[in-house]
């Protein structure tokens, strides 16, 4: 989730991911924390600022696991 990787290609990908996460953090965070969890707006802003600070910390290697599932439409031209 940041540019901590030694591989230049993965470092670049990580920097892009960090940019997207940083840009969407407030929107996702505010919705979840205020609407779902019932927290106050002001304390959510403090929490999101602390989260951004932690995500920008280069001493931490942030990552998340992704599961990708895909399928194909069955072929209808089956011959018997």
ABEGO torsion letter per residue (X at the ends): XBAABABAAAAAAAAAAAAAAAAAAAAAAAAAAAAAAGBBAAAAAAAAAAAAAAAABAABBBBBBBBBBBBBBBBAABBX
